C-alpha cells in the first residue's frame, strides 16, 4: 500500500511486523478496513511567490514505496546525492557531474542518505555497511560493518563519524581510518516505524541522538560517554501500535533549547542547561521541526502545518489546506517556510500567518528538503534532486 510506513527490521530485538498508515492506525491487509483520506486539492494562491531553480538532476530511484528519506548534502565545492541503486554522485555547484561511484558492488541498497564534511563523504546501507569516500574523487577510503541497518545520515565532527544503527546502537568511528572508537546502546522498542533520526550537535563536544522509545541522549563526541538523557515523548495508547512514539526527525537546537517532535506524541521544548521541559504540545510527526521567527514549525502526520511560540509553546497558527498531501519536513528559508508534498510541489508559507503564498514544482514525491546557505536542496522518492535559490 503506497501510503504506508514499514516497520523497522531490527537485528537484536524480537522482529515484529505490522502496517501503519500515515494518517491513522490500521491493521495489516487481513485486519479491519480503515478510512482512506484523499489528498486535499492544491489551494488557490492569490499572489504567486516563487523560488529560483538552480538545477535539476536525476540519480535514479525506485517505484517501490519506501519511507526512508535519502537526504542530499553540500559543501562549498560540491553537492552530494545517493541513489536507491547503490550509487553516490557528486556535482559541482552548477550541476555538472564530478564523479559517480558504487561503494560496494554487492551492496546496492544504500539507505542512509549522504553526509559530507572535512573532505569525507559518508553513506550507509541496509546491510549495515558504513562507507567513507574521498570527497574529491569518490574513492572508497574505508568501510566498516555495523550491527544493524543504517537508515539515517551520519554526523562527521572533530575526527569522528557518529552513526546510529537500526538496532539502537550508536557508533563512533575514526573519520580517517574507519576504525571503531566507541559504541553506546540506547533503549529501543521492538516495534517501530521504519526510519531513524540522525545525530546532531548540541555543542562542539556533544552529539544528540533521539530514538524510537521517546528518549534523547547527549553523548561525548570523542568517547561516547553519556552526558545526559531525557524522555521527551509519552504515549497513552492501548495497543503496541497506538503506543508508537518514534522520534524519526532530528532534534533542532537553538540557543541551548532543544525541540523534538514524535509520532503520536508531543512537540517538546527542553532547556539543555537545566534539563527541564519548558513546554510540550500534543501533536504527531515523523519529520524534523523547523525553528525561525520566534516560532517552531511542525508538518504533522495528517498534513497540517502548525506553528508554536518558541518560548511559551502557545499555538500561533495552523494551516490545514495541505491535509493528507504527505508533507516533507518544513524548513525556514528566506522569507518563507517551505514544505514539499507527494506530487512534487514545494509550498511557500508565510511564517507569521500560515497563509500559502506560492509554490514551485519538482518531480516525484518529495521526501526531504534542506536549507544550506540560502539554497534549498530537494530529494524525491524517485531519485530526482533539485536545488532552488531563495530570494
Residue, then its C-alpha position, 0 to 999 in steps of 0.5 A: x500500500x503506497x501510503x504506508x510506513x514499514x516497520x523497522x527490521x531490527x537485528x537484536x530485538x524480537x522482529x515484529x511486523x505490522x502496517x501503519x498508515x500515515x494518517x491513522x492506525x490500521x491493521x495489516x491487509x487481513x485486519x479491519x478496513x480503515x478510512x482512506x483520506x484523499x489528498x486535499x486539492x492544491x489551494x488557490x494562491x492569490x499572489x504567486x511567490x516563487x523560488x529560483x531553480x538552480x538545477x535539476x538532476x536525476x540519480x535514479x530511484x525506485x517505484x517501490x514505496x519506501x519511507x526512508x528519506x535519502x537526504x542530499x548534502x553540500x559543501x562549498x565545492x560540491x553537492x552530494x546525492x545517493x541513489x536507491x541503486x547503490x550509487x553516490x554522485x557528486x556535482x559541482x555547484x552548477x550541476x555538472x557531474x564530478x564523479x559517480x561511484x558504487x561503494x560496494x558492488x554487492x551492496x546496492x541498497x544504500x539507505x542512509x542518505x549522504x553526509x559530507x564534511x572535512x573532505x569525507x563523504x559518508x553513506x550507509x546501507x541496509x546491510x549495515x555497511x558504513x562507507x567513507x569516500x574521498x570527497x574529491x574523487x569518490x574513492x572508497x577510503x574505508x568501510x566498516x560493518x555495523x550491527x544493524x541497518x543504517x537508515x539515517x545520515x551520519x554526523x562527521x565532527x572533530x575526527x569522528x563519524x557518529x552513526x546510529x544503527x537500526x538496532x539502537x546502537x550508536x557508533x563512533x568511528x575514526x573519520x580517517x581510518x574507519x576504525x571503531x572508537x566507541x559504541x553506546x546502546x540506547x533503549x529501543x522498542x521492538x516495534x517501530x516505524x521504519x526510519x531513524x533520526x540522525x545525530x546532531x550537535x548540541x555543542x562542539x563536544x556533544x552529539x544528540x541522538x533521539x530514538x524510537x522509545x521517546x528518549x534523547x541522549x547527549x553523548x561525548x563526541x570523542x568517547x561516547x560517554x553519556x552526558x545526559x538523557x531525557x524522555x521527551x515523548x509519552x504515549x497513552x495508547x492501548x495497543x503496541x501500535x497506538x503506543x508508537x512514539x518514534x522520534x524519526x526527525x532530528x532534534x533542532x537546537x537553538x540557543x541551548x533549547x532543544x525541540x523534538x517532535x514524535x509520532x503520536x506524541x508531543x512537540x517538546x521544548x527542553x532547556x539543555x542547561x537545566x534539563x527541564x521541559x519548558x513546554x510540550x504540545x500534543x501533536x504527531x510527526x515523523x519529520x524534523x521541526x523547523x525553528x525561525x521567527x520566534x516560532x517552531x514549525x511542525x508538518x504533522x502526520x495528517x498534513x497540517x502545518x502548525x506553528x508554536x511560540x518558541x518560548x511559551x509553546x502557545x499555538x500561533x497558527x495552523x494551516x490545514x489546506x495541505x491535509x493528507x498531501x504527505x508533507x516533507x519536513x518544513x524548513x525556514x528559508x528566506x522569507x518563507x517556510x517551505x514544505x514539499x508534498x507527494x506530487x512534487x510541489x514545494x509550498x511557500x508559507x508565510x511564517x507569521x500567518x500560515x497563509x500559502x503564498x506560492x509554490x514551485x514544482x519538482x518531480x516525484x514525491x518529495x521526501x526531504x528538503x534542506x536549507x544550506x546557505x540560502x539554497x534549498x536542496x530537494x530529494x524525491x522518492x524517485x531519485x530526482x534532486x533539485x536545488x532552488x535559490x531563495x530570494 
